[in-house]
């Protein structure tokens, strides 16, 4: 798994996930370190969502020791 580090690509992936999984894109954002952060935990968010963006599969994944997930490329 490879973490998405380009914020432009990460934001585009989040927008597509929001459309496909019916969550509010205004409720999630990418931090400066690449974490997927949620504003209101009472609403749906991007946790454990996946999508195919430009032929590659991406998933929101938690790693040990991190409180927030990353967007990762799944091979």
ABEGO torsion letter per residue (X at the ends): XBBBABAAAAAAAAAAAAAAAGBBAAABBBBAAGBBBBABAABBBABGBBBBBGGBBBBBBBBBGBABBBBBBBX
